[in-house]
Amino acid sequence: MKSVETEGKNVEEAVQKACELLQASQADLDIEILEAGSSGFLGIGARRAQIRATRKETAPVSGKETLSASGSENGLARKAQTALKGLLEHLDIESQVEMKEDAERIYLNIQGDGGGLLIGRKGQTLDALEYLINKMVHKNQEGKKRIVVDTENYRTRREESLVKLAQRLAERARQLGRPVTISPMNAHDRRIVHLALQNDRSLRTRSTGTGLYRKVIISPDKKSS
């Protein structure tokens, strides 16, 4: 038996069943998410997760034992790529997912129709997809490497606009001689603002507020005046 389809209350349970049936570890299987599953609202409309698991082909390595694809350095990246493809299929979005990886992050770039829909207001939909993929891939694992999900080069464009905003408001704070507050933003965007101004000794930045209402305050540093 090289391939099975299983279901469970969530993807993790379905994968565990597939591992038992194929007598293999998850690292030795290619996992295709057929149905991501849903708990519904108060249990109404709940759907069970369904996956297809296939044993990975192994190839001989010169002078060494055979090594499955998951044993390579980008095994985790491929797992993330597969998970994102499954989520997009569940959303009926036809697209390709490009993958690249460096020492600190895994980058997944969605190419295809529906880019604007996937980005959402101020990147909220894209952030939600990224959060889900990180949770799915890193569950019960150590040495977590952050997975970044992007489409239409949104992350780069967003970072460039935030850096320009930070510099513009920093100049305003200096001219007015008092703090300037930026509208609420998520943790990722706040970090970009802090980093953009961290080397300016004439200013101080700090975050204030809670949850969705947390914002950045840019203040002139009186000690430098």
Residue, then its C-alpha position, 0 to 999 in steps of 0.5 A: m500500500k503506497s497511498v491512503e485517504t483518511e479523515g479525522k476531526n482535524v488534519e493532524e488526526a487524519v495524518q496520524k491515521a494515515c501513518e498507522l495504516l502505512q506504517a510510516s512516519q509523517a516525514d516519510l509521507d507526502i500529505e495532500i489536504l483534501e478537506a481542511g475541516s471545520s468546527g462550524f459555529l457551535g458545532i453546526g456545519a462542522r466538517r471532518a478533515q480529509i487527507r491523501a497520504t502517499r509514501k515518498e519515493t526514495a533516491p540513492v545518495s552517492g556513498k550514503e544511505t537512501l534519503s527521502a525528500s523530507g530528510s532534506e533541508n527543505g522538508l519543512a518548507r515542502k510541508a508548508q507549501t503542501a499545507l498552503k496549497g490545500l488551504l487554497e484549494h479548500l477556498d476554491i482559489e486556483s493558484q501556484v505556490e512558489m517556495k524558497e528558504d533561507a537560514e531564518r525563514i520559509y517564504l511561500n509566494i502565491q501566484g495566480d488569480g484572487g491576489g486582491l482577495l487573498i491580501g484583504r484590508k491592510g493584509q489581514t487575510l494574508d496575515a490570517l493565512e500565514y498564521l494558520i500555516n505556521k500553526m499547522v506546520h509547527k504544531n508540536q515541533e521545536g526549532k520553529k522557522r517562521i513561515v512568511v506567506d506573500t502574494e503580488n509582492y505585497r509584503t515588500r510593498r507594505e514594508e516600503s510604505l511603512v518605512k516612508l510613513a515612519q520617516r514622515l511622521a518622525e520628521r513631524a514629531r521633530q518639527l512639532g516637538r511632541p509625540v506623534t501617534i500612528s493608527p493601530m497596526n499589527a505586531h509585524d507592522r509595528r516592528i517595521v516602524h520600530l526598526a525603521l527609526q531605531n538608529d535615529r538618536s533624536l527620537r524614541t518609539r514605543s508601543t501602547g494599547t492592547g490587542l487590535y488597538r495597539k499603536v506606535i508612538i514616535s516621540p522626540d528624545k529630549k536628552s538629544s536636544 
